[in-house]
Amino acid sequence: MPDLIYEKRADGVAVLTFNRPERHNAISPQMMVRLGEAWLDFRDDPAMRVAILTGAGRDAFCVGGDLGLLMPLFTGARKPEDEWDHRLLANLDKVPVALLKPFALYKPIVAAVNGMALAGGCELLQATDIRVASRTARFGLSEAKRGLVPGGGSMVRLARQIPHCKAMEILLTGDAMPAEEAWRIGLVNELVEPDRVLARAEEIAARLAKNGPLALRKIKEAVLRSSGLPLEQAYEIENECSAVVMRSQDAREGPRAFMEKREPVFRGE
């Protein structure tokens, strides 16, 4: 089985599964390459409207880069040994795509956190939009304890998503926190029992997939592009995105379907 499983379902939901449960779904060179390829395919496939990101097994969502495979390859402590090592080093431009940093992916992503989300796993979590977690999950950025930095987006993203002092505590101590604390500070949306994590994420993804796909993309685009900008500039981006949607066929179909008391048929155009 591949280190990352990428499934595309008929309902417009794509599922990306970290698939190294024996290694707590640590990111291998193969997984990094496949993850970048999957995000590109998901972005460019008009039939895919929402993605779910999860991990195989119940112990881990993802614990970050494999310290024996991936990190030594990046630092030069290990020479490339197989096809995936060579592919990764030959396509380092795909690493930011895999980490969604700063790759512009405006389709919604739902995270199903079934276990530990540590280091790079916690970093990827911050690139998702709606986050469902197991009550037994744990979260943290342990890089500082290894003499590393969380350079997969956390030094920028985290303090924009949760209070500054909590972000700095997580970044600087490297300590893990329980799911209840992650929920309390707003890092995840909701907590469920371990056997309900994927099912709950699928429920949310199915709801999103029924909404106007163009509207979803433009909502997310406006939020991401306007982050940190002065209000005047931010409103310009919002107006730009709004105008695209208002000129679309979907914007006509939604109100018409409501008046006709039927489900809308959105085409993303």
C-alpha positions as CSV (number, residue, x, y, z in Angstrom):
1,M,0.0,0.0,0.0
2,P,1.2,3.5,-0.7
3,D,2.3,5.8,2.1
4,L,-0.6,8.1,1.2
5,I,-3.9,6.9,0.0
6,Y,-5.9,9.3,-2.2
7,E,-9.5,8.4,-3.0
8,K,-12.0,10.4,-5.0
9,R,-15.6,9.7,-4.3
10,A,-18.7,10.2,-6.5
11,D,-20.2,12.7,-4.1
12,G,-17.4,15.2,-4.7
13,V,-15.4,14.4,-1.6
14,A,-11.8,13.4,-1.8
15,V,-10.1,11.5,1.1
16,L,-6.4,11.7,1.7
17,T,-5.1,9.2,4.3
18,F,-1.6,9.2,5.8
19,N,-0.9,5.5,5.6
20,R,2.1,4.5,7.8
21,P,0.3,3.5,11.0
22,E,3.2,1.4,12.1
23,R,5.3,4.6,12.2
24,H,2.4,6.8,13.6
25,N,1.9,8.1,10.1
26,A,5.2,9.9,10.1
27,I,5.9,11.7,6.8
28,S,8.2,9.7,4.5
29,P,9.7,11.0,1.2
30,Q,7.1,8.9,-0.6
31,M,4.3,10.4,1.4
32,M,5.6,13.9,0.8
33,V,5.7,13.4,-2.9
34,R,2.3,11.8,-3.1
35,L,0.8,14.4,-0.8
36,G,1.9,17.2,-3.2
37,E,0.6,15.3,-6.2
38,A,-2.8,14.7,-4.5
39,W,-3.3,18.3,-3.5
40,L,-2.6,19.4,-7.1
41,D,-5.0,16.8,-8.5
42,F,-7.7,17.8,-6.0
43,R,-7.3,21.5,-6.8
44,D,-7.6,20.9,-10.6
45,D,-10.4,18.3,-10.6
46,P,-13.7,20.2,-10.9
47,A,-15.6,17.2,-9.7
48,M,-13.9,17.3,-6.3
49,R,-15.4,19.9,-4.0
50,V,-14.2,19.0,-0.5
51,A,-11.3,17.1,0.9
52,I,-11.0,15.1,4.1
53,L,-7.5,14.7,5.6
54,T,-7.0,11.8,8.1
55,G,-4.6,9.1,9.3
56,A,-4.7,5.3,9.1
57,G,-5.3,3.6,12.4
58,R,-6.5,5.0,15.7
59,D,-3.2,6.0,17.3
60,A,-2.0,8.9,15.1
61,F,-3.2,11.5,12.6
62,C,0.4,12.3,11.7
63,V,3.5,12.9,13.9
64,G,5.4,15.0,11.4
65,G,8.4,14.2,9.3
66,D,10.1,10.8,9.8
67,L,13.2,11.6,11.9
68,G,15.0,8.7,10.4
69,L,14.1,9.1,6.7
70,L,12.8,12.6,5.8
71,M,14.6,14.9,8.1
72,P,18.1,13.5,7.5
73,L,17.5,13.6,3.8
74,F,16.6,17.3,4.1
75,T,19.6,18.2,6.2
76,G,22.1,16.2,4.1
77,A,22.8,13.7,6.8
78,R,21.4,10.9,4.6
79,K,22.1,10.4,0.9
80,P,19.2,9.5,-1.4
81,E,18.7,5.7,-1.5
82,D,15.6,4.9,-3.5
83,E,13.2,6.3,-6.2
84,W,11.2,8.4,-3.7
85,D,14.2,10.0,-2.2
86,H,15.4,11.0,-5.6
87,R,11.9,12.2,-6.7
88,L,11.6,14.4,-3.6
89,L,15.0,16.0,-4.0
90,A,14.4,16.6,-7.7
91,N,11.0,18.2,-7.0
92,L,11.6,20.3,-3.8
93,D,9.1,22.8,-5.2
94,K,6.4,20.2,-4.4
95,V,7.2,20.4,-0.6
96,P,5.3,23.7,-0.1
97,V,2.5,22.2,-2.1
98,A,2.4,19.2,0.2
99,L,2.4,21.4,3.3
100,L,-0.1,23.9,1.7
101,K,2.4,26.6,2.3
102,P,1.9,28.9,0.5
103,F,0.1,26.8,-2.1
104,A,-3.2,28.5,-3.0
105,L,-5.9,25.8,-2.4
106,Y,-9.3,27.4,-2.0
107,K,-11.4,24.3,-1.8
108,P,-12.5,23.3,1.8
109,I,-10.5,20.7,3.8
110,V,-11.9,18.9,6.8
111,A,-9.5,17.3,9.2
112,A,-10.4,14.0,10.9
113,V,-7.8,13.8,13.7
114,N,-7.9,10.2,15.0
115,G,-4.9,10.3,17.2
116,M,-1.6,12.2,17.8
117,A,-1.2,15.4,15.6
118,L,2.4,16.4,16.4
119,A,5.1,18.4,14.7
120,G,4.4,18.5,10.9
121,G,1.1,16.7,11.5
122,C,0.0,19.6,13.7
123,E,1.3,22.0,11.1
124,L,-0.7,20.5,8.3
125,L,-3.8,20.6,10.6
126,Q,-3.5,24.4,10.6
127,A,-3.9,24.4,6.9
128,T,-7.3,22.7,7.1
129,D,-10.6,24.6,7.6
130,I,-12.9,22.4,9.8
131,R,-11.3,20.1,12.4
132,V,-12.9,17.1,14.1
133,A,-10.7,15.3,16.7
134,S,-10.9,12.3,18.9
135,R,-11.2,12.9,22.6
136,T,-8.0,10.9,23.0
137,A,-6.0,12.9,20.4
138,R,-2.9,14.9,21.4
139,F,-1.5,18.0,19.7
140,G,1.8,19.7,19.8
141,L,4.8,21.2,17.9
142,S,7.9,19.3,19.3
143,E,10.4,20.8,16.9
144,A,12.2,23.0,19.4
145,K,13.0,19.9,21.5
146,R,14.8,18.4,18.5
147,G,16.8,21.6,17.7
148,L,14.5,22.3,14.8
149,V,11.8,24.9,14.0
150,P,8.2,24.3,12.9
151,G,8.8,25.7,9.4
152,G,5.8,24.0,7.8
153,G,3.7,27.1,8.4
154,S,3.2,27.2,12.2
155,M,5.5,30.2,12.9
156,V,3.1,32.2,10.7
157,R,-0.3,30.4,11.0
158,L,-0.6,29.4,14.6
159,A,-0.6,32.9,16.2
160,R,-3.2,34.0,13.6
161,Q,-5.6,31.1,14.6
162,I,-5.3,31.0,18.5
163,P,-4.3,33.6,21.1
164,H,-0.7,34.8,20.9
165,C,0.4,33.7,24.3
166,K,-1.0,30.1,23.7
167,A,0.7,30.0,20.3
168,M,4.0,31.0,21.8
169,E,3.7,28.4,24.6
170,I,3.1,25.7,22.1
171,L,5.9,26.8,19.7
172,L,8.5,27.4,22.4
173,T,8.0,24.6,24.8
174,G,7.4,21.8,22.3
175,D,5.0,20.2,24.8
176,A,2.0,18.2,23.7
177,M,-1.5,19.1,24.9
178,P,-4.7,16.9,25.3
179,A,-7.6,17.2,22.9
180,E,-9.7,19.1,25.5
181,E,-7.2,21.9,25.6
182,A,-6.9,22.0,21.8
183,W,-10.7,22.4,21.7
184,R,-10.7,25.0,24.5
185,I,-8.3,27.3,22.7
186,G,-10.0,26.9,19.3
187,L,-7.4,24.8,17.5
188,V,-10.1,22.2,16.7
189,N,-13.9,22.6,16.1
190,E,-15.3,19.6,18.0
191,L,-14.3,16.5,19.9
192,V,-16.0,13.1,19.4
193,E,-15.4,9.5,20.5
194,P,-12.5,7.8,18.7
195,D,-14.8,5.6,16.6
196,R,-16.8,8.6,15.4
197,V,-14.0,10.8,14.1
198,L,-14.1,9.8,10.4
199,A,-17.8,9.5,10.3
200,R,-18.3,12.9,11.7
201,A,-15.8,14.4,9.2
202,E,-17.7,12.7,6.4
203,E,-21.0,14.2,7.6
204,I,-19.5,17.7,7.5
205,A,-17.8,17.1,4.2
206,A,-21.1,15.9,2.7
207,R,-22.9,19.0,3.9
208,L,-20.2,21.2,2.4
209,A,-20.2,19.3,-0.9
210,K,-23.9,20.2,-1.3
211,N,-23.2,23.9,-1.1
212,G,-22.2,26.0,-4.1
213,P,-18.7,25.0,-5.0
214,L,-17.8,28.4,-6.5
215,A,-19.2,30.1,-3.4
216,L,-17.1,27.9,-1.1
217,R,-13.9,28.5,-3.1
218,K,-14.4,32.3,-3.1
219,I,-15.3,32.4,0.6
220,K,-12.0,30.6,1.4
221,E,-10.0,32.7,-1.1
222,A,-11.3,35.9,0.4
223,V,-10.5,34.8,4.0
224,L,-6.9,33.7,3.1
225,R,-6.0,36.5,0.8
226,S,-7.3,39.2,3.1
227,S,-5.6,37.8,6.3
228,G,-3.5,40.5,8.0
229,L,-4.3,43.2,5.5
230,P,-5.7,46.6,6.3
231,L,-9.5,46.7,6.1
232,E,-9.6,48.8,3.0
233,Q,-7.5,46.3,1.1
234,A,-9.3,43.4,2.6
235,Y,-12.7,44.7,1.5
236,E,-11.3,45.1,-2.0
237,I,-10.5,41.4,-2.1
238,E,-13.9,40.5,-0.6
239,N,-15.7,42.6,-3.3
240,E,-13.6,41.0,-6.0
241,C,-14.6,37.5,-4.9
242,S,-18.2,38.5,-4.3
243,A,-18.4,39.9,-7.9
244,V,-17.2,36.6,-9.4
245,V,-19.9,34.6,-7.5
246,M,-22.7,37.1,-8.3
247,R,-22.0,36.8,-12.0
248,S,-22.2,33.0,-11.9
249,Q,-24.9,30.6,-12.9
250,D,-24.8,29.1,-9.4
251,A,-25.9,32.5,-7.9
252,R,-29.0,32.3,-10.1
253,E,-29.6,28.6,-9.4
254,G,-29.5,28.8,-5.6
255,P,-32.4,31.4,-5.1
256,R,-34.4,29.8,-7.9
257,A,-34.2,26.3,-6.3
258,F,-35.2,27.8,-3.0
259,M,-38.3,29.4,-4.5
260,E,-39.2,26.2,-6.3
261,K,-38.7,24.2,-3.1
262,R,-36.1,21.8,-4.5
263,E,-32.5,21.0,-4.1
264,P,-30.2,23.2,-6.1
265,V,-28.0,21.8,-8.9
266,F,-24.7,23.7,-8.6
267,R,-22.1,23.4,-11.3
268,G,-19.4,25.6,-9.9
269,E,-19.8,28.2,-12.7
